[in-house]
Amino acid sequence: MTRVFLAASNCRRSPQPTYPLGMSAVAWALREAGCEVCCFDWLASGLDSGALTREVRRTAPDILMLSVRNLGHEDGGEGQANESLTQAKRVSKLMREAADAPLIIGGSAVSIRPRWLREQLGADCAVVGEGEEAAVELVRRVERGEPLPPTYRSGEAVTPEHFRCDSIEPEIARWYLDDGGMLGVQTKRGCPFRCSYCPYPSIEGREYRFQPPETVVDRIHRMHVDLGTEMLFIVDAVFNDTHGHFRLVAEELARRALPVRWGAFFTPAGLTDEDIRLCRRAGLVAAELGTDAASDTTLRGLGKHFDWPQVHRVQRMLTDGRIPTAHYIMFGGPGETRRTVREGLANIEALSGGVVFGFTRVEVLPGTPLASELLARGEVDADRLNAGEPVLYRSPEVEEDWLERELTRAWAGRADRVFPPVEAARTVLRLREAGCKGLLWDRLDSFP
């Protein structure tokens, strides 16, 4: 039996620690294929080098695998991104020192920058795309004594019966529940939208692949019974899909009346008052909206398929339903000018509720339409784009200092308007120190 040591290197706890569903899904596929698998979570270990080394040596693995979820720049600065890479390097180095075995890396960050991360982490192979079937195929190659390819690109999309995110590692999950009070669940993969900055379609594919609603709710029920889970976040790229599968999931949740609350990521497009009432009956307690830009001009610049009248309509419905709401707004995107900034601030001021997080630049990621456009115009360097340091775009029509002054002035003194991005981390820390768990931002929303 081939022994695999599978680790997740994510070290972020802000805005909340995120259970490594990708690692669990790969672990399930490997076990189904007859492998002996040991899972290790770097964050849950307390970034404990000794614990990692002991576990690798105890397992005596034939193959090492490392999941690198992201090198995200959500806080708007480079420091956190560098820390994520530093920790991934640390984990890979410790694993290689503790076992003479090939190292395979995967995860969303690897799918975006496979060659660069393979070199940075000293890996033998980088997996691009979904990991379940890729991991099994690469294990078979090692078993046959075949060399690993530097980059392995997943072929056909993993079918719903084969992405089994119910394979939760209990001890790791309990740490996330104790620390953050929340776990994640996935109801589908794929995203057909064409937002210019977003890598989701290239990672998960553009075609939806749905889990049966009964399977999803059975999974949630087991998480509640086995682990005591009371709060979940549905981690789909967008919950309210255009096919209406989300309604079937919500109907099944409402029918079963599980004592589990949940949040999800929604698009304002096509969301109705009836949908919100259904989701509320099903346990929805918080909604994050993919608003992303503050004016219709900049929405079009980001490839969005809705407008601000729709945003206002959906916000009113959520406020009426007393559902806390978060909007993430990137100022400075394609088409941004001083006029659209002021128009955007007026649009945000007119919201009937919700928490708004403001950012002044858009990160450019390889493989996205925005990256292709900027490369074609010679506005970004291909080598730098494919490396790990952030490539951040800001419209040449707005100066960063002016933009920061405008947002700071407009949102001064408001707890429900968060800027600069580093302020979000400070807010999270204050709420954690007060003993709060869960999404945390929902504590900032208020209702009349």
PyMOL commands that set and color helices and strands:
alter all, ss='L'
color gray80, all
select helices_A, chain A and resi 21-32+49-59+78-98+108-112+114-121+132-143+160-162+170-180+200-204+213-227+245-256+273-281+296-301+308-320+338-349+369-376+382-385+400-411+422-433+441-444
alter helices_A, ss='H'
color red, helices_A
select strands_A, chain A and resi 3-8+36-41+63-67+103-106+125-128+151-153+183-185+188-189+209-210+231-234+261-266+284-292+325-330+355-359+362-363+392-393+417-418
alter strands_A, ss='S'
color yellow, strands_A
deselect
rebuild
show_as cartoon
